[in-house]
Amino acid sequence: MGPLRKTVVWYYRNCHRNVPLKTQGPPLFSRMDVIKIANTIEETGYAHVGNLPDELISRILNYCDVNKRVSYWNPHEDCEAIRHIARNVDIVEIARRYLGAEPILWLTRLRWSLPSDDNVLDLQPSIHNEPREYDPLAFHYDVNDFKSLTVFVYLTDIDDLDSGAHVMIEGTHKNKSIKEIGNRHLSDDVAHRIYGDRIRPILGQKGTVFAEEASAYHKVAVCRKRRLILMIYYVLARKVPPARLVTNASTRKCDVALLSLFSLGFSSSLWDAIVCQIRNFF
């Protein structure tokens, strides 16, 4: 994120070897230019990847229909379709090329974003103790690693802002100031005043796949209808968070605190970011 970023990325690219990430085939996308996609992410902070086959979309939607949760933590553990995407040769190669090293599959999340007037009677809360988050409707950036890649999959049609479009600000993943490191949130007014035409809403039909360096400023547009999205996180060096912390009466407070510490990007202060970076890298 800050002045150490290039040095640490160089170290993990040249002096450290991750365990090769086991992949699954066949490729998801025809005639995909991995180098072009990785270079676009490097330059702008994001890139369109392609569109999922209808069969995979249907299997994920069926998984949601059966489980009926607002949010799922590491759904690739028990949804084969999501596991196939997260470990697919195409997706992993994009992460490998962008990171410049063997990627670590850090986390997957599947979640609904809901209109404020939605009574959510047909959906249950997540069964996992997921970390407390920032306001996703405000511009913010995540600190998942010194360099990381998040792959997003729209599982509902996002044809306008009211559909809950992902909105990002081009080029803001590069060379953050100390002030930006300490304050990871921007109001809409400040974002439009500073960045103006660099603000990009990402639209697409169900099955649209795009990849983003999540240290770029981004947010979710206010939903007027339900939005379902899959997020797959790849990192350079971070420890993988606990696979599952099931919510029940016996869950210890220290377990929840540990999960929050692992989940860098879900706390807002500079001190939290520094502590988590040191704890996870060294």
N, C-alpha and C positions, 0 to 999 in steps of 0.2 A: 504494500500500500504506500509506504513512505520511502525514505531514502535508502532503506535496507533492501527494498524489494528486488532490485536487479541482482544484487550480490547473492541473496538467498536463492533466488530462482536459478542463477548460474551454478551455485553449489549443488542443488538437487538435480540439475540436468547433467552435471559432469562428474560429481563425486559420490553420488548415491544411486542405488539401484532398487526400484520398487519391484515387488513380485509381479510378474506378468499377469495382466488381467485376462482371465479366461473369457473367450468370446464365443458367440453363437452365430451361425449363419442360417440361411443364405443372406446376402446383402438385402437391405430394405429398399434402397433407392437405385434406380438405373442411371448410369452416366453421371454419377456424382463427382464433382471436382473437389476433392478433399483439400488440396493445397489452396485453392481459391477461397474456400469457405474459411479455413484457418486464417488466411491473410486478411480477409474481410473482418473477422472478429478482432484480430490484432489492431486493425486500423480504426474501426468504428465502434467496436464493443459488442456487435451482434451480427448474425447472418441467418438468412433463411436456409433451411436444410432440405426440406422436401415434404412429402405427404405420406402418411402411413397407409398401408393397405386396409381396405374396409374390414377385412376379417379380423385384424388385430384390434381395431377400434371396437368392433362388436364384442370381442371377448373381454375387453376392459370394462365396457359399459355393463356387460352381464355381471362381472365381478362386483360392480357398484350396486346393481339391482339386488343382488343376493345379500350383500353385507349392509347396505343402507346406512353408511356413516358419512358425517360431514367431512372427515379428514382421515387419512390413512398414513401411518408412519412405516416406512420401508415396505411398501406393498409388493415389491419384487420378491419378498421372501415367500409369499404364498399365491401370487398371481403370475402364472407362467408367461402370459403375454407381456406383462411389464418387464419381467426378467429378460425376455427375449429382446426387448427394445434396449434395455440398459446395458446388455452385454453384446449387442449386435455388432458385427465387424465394422459396419459403416460408422455408427455412432462412436464407438471406441476409437476408431482411427482418427476421427475429427478431434476428439479430446487429446489423443496422443500427439497429433501434429501441432495443435495449439499450445499445449503445455510444454512440448519439447522433451517429454519424458513419458515413461509408462504411467498412465493415469491410475488413480485409486478411485474405485466406486465408493463414494463416501456415504451417500444417502439417497433414498428416493422418497418422494411425497406425492400423494394424490389428494386433491382437495376441491371442495366446492366453495365458490364465492357466491354469496347470496344477497339479494336486495334487502334493504333495511326493513321492508314490510313483510318479508317472508316468514311465515310462522314455523317453518322447518318441522312440521309434525311428522313427516315421513322419513326423517333422517335422525339418527342417533349421534351423540358426540363420539369423538374418537375414543377407542378403548385404551389408548396409550397416553402417558403423561408427556405430552408434547410441550416444548418450551414456550414460555410466554413470549409473544412477538411484538415488534413495533407495529405501527399502523400501516398496513400494506397499501392504503389508499393515499398515503403521502409519499412524495419522492424520498427515496433513501437508497443507500447502497449496502451490500453485504460484504463481510470479510470472511469468506469461507476458507481462504488460504492466501499465501502470497501471490499465487496465480491459480485460478480455478475456472471451470466451465460448467454452466448449468444449461441443460437441454430441456426445453419446454415443449409439451405436446398439448395442443388444444383438443379437448374432447367434446366440446360443444361449438357451434358456429359462432365466430366472433367477427361479425360483419360491420360493427360500428362501436363507438365508445360505450354506448349503453349496454353492450353485451359483456362488459368487463374486460376490455382490451388491456393487454400488457403495454405499458408505455415506458420507453427508455429515452435517455438523453445521450446522443452520439458522442463518442470520444471522451466521456467523463471517467473512463476506467484508467486513464493515464495520469501519472505524476501528480497525485493529490498533495495539496498543501497541508501543513500542520493543522490549520483551521478546519479544513475539510475532514481530516482524520479524526479530529475531536468532535465534530458535529456532523453526524451522518445523515441528517434529515434536511430537506428543503421544502418550504411552502411553495404552492403553485405560483404565487406572485413572484417570489424570488427566482424560481426556476425559469419562468417565462422572461423575466427581466434580464437574467444573465445569459441564458442559453437560447432563447427565442426559437429560431427555425431548426435547431438541432434536436428538438423534442420530437420523437417518433412513436406514434401509436402503431402497434403491430396487429394487423387484421389477418383473418384467414378462416377458412372453413374447417369444420371438424376433421381432425387428422393432421393439421398443419404442425410442422416441427421446425423450431428455430433454436439457435444456441446463443448464449450470452455470457460475457464476462460479468459476473454479478457485482463486481466492484464499480460498475457504471451505475449512475443514478437511474432508478426505475420505480414504477409503482403500478398498481392496478387501478384502472378507471372505475369510477363508481358504477356498480352493476344495477341495471334495471330489470335484469332477468338472470337466471342462474347460469353460472359458468363453472365448468369442470376442467381442471388442468392437471397434467402430470409433470412433475419436476424431477430431473435426474441430475445429481451433483457429482462432478468429478473434481478431484483435487490433486495437488502435486505431492504433498507430504503429510497432511494432517491425519491424526488418528481417527479411525472410524468410530462414530458415536455408538452407544448401546443399540443393538438391533431392535430390541423391544423392551419397553417398560410398561407393563400392563397396569392400568389404573385399578387399584383395589385398596381395601382398608389397611392392608399390611405393608403397602409401599412406604418405604422410609423417606423422611424428608431429605436425608443426605443423598438418596438415589436421585431425587428430582433435582437437587442442587447440582449433582454431578452431571446430569444430562444437560442442564443449562450451561455449565462450563464447557462441555464438549461442543455445544452448539453455537460456536462463534458466528456472529451475524445476527443473533437474536438479542443482543444487549447493545446499549446505545453509547456508553461512555468510552473515551479514549483509554482510560485505565483498564477497563474490561478487555478491550482489544489487545492491549500490550500484554496483559497477564496471560490471556488465552494463547496468543501467538508464542510466547516464550514457553508456556507449559506444553504445548503440543508439538513444537519443533525441536526443543532442546531438553 
